[in-house]
Amino acid sequence: MPRHEPEDRERAIRLHCEAGNYGLALEAVWRAYRTEMHRFLVGVLDDEDTAEEVFSAFSEEVWKGLPGFRWESSFRTWGYRLLRAAWFRYLRSPKRREQPVTSSALPEQAAANRSVTHPWLRTDVKRDFSALRQQLAPTDQMILMLRIDRRLEWTEIARIMDEDEEPLTGAAMTRKSAALRQRFQSIKEQLREMARAAGLVAPDV
């Protein structure tokens, strides 16, 4: 991807917003980010239908929020804030279709995988690791995916995860970013322990 492409996408969205052409702005948003953000939801929810339901609620929030968006961050960062809010609302909703993941079957699967030279390359092992990840707290899942899957900077993740309406700046941004880096390391260690307990990695990994 050309290095200027993200800036061009953001510029197109902003120009339409500043001109009051919010319909065109929304079209530019979906051209730029629909696939990325929909895939993010599929990853955390592990269900296409549920992801579509949450994405629909997220889309409504984007449409309602565009006129008031103040461009104190990139649209992408703001979009992930709205996506996080839509996901967490779904998790709290009474109609949530819970499909709890249990680790009881993982050791048996892992025992079969250990006979393969490189088990981590197998689709079923990747699925086991995905199941482990989904046992994490939702906030931890989001931090993990934003950093590893989306490769966002810590300052961007700090803005996405911040609950306050006012943007983080200066020392507050530094503290929030540092706290997220520490939490990220703890999440990775938790996943390692879970993988060891499930027999997905060797005890000394």
ABEGO torsion letter per residue (X at the ends): XBAAAAAAAAAAAAAAAAAGBAAAAAAAAAAAAAAAAAAAAAAAAGBAAAAAAAAAAAAAAAAAAAAABAGABBAAAAAAAAAAAAAAAAAABAABBBBBBBAAAAAAAAAAAAABABAAABAAAAAAAAAAAAABBAAAAAAAAAAAAAGBBAAAAAAAABABABBBBEAAAAAAAAAAAAAAAAAAAAAAAAAAAAGABBAAX
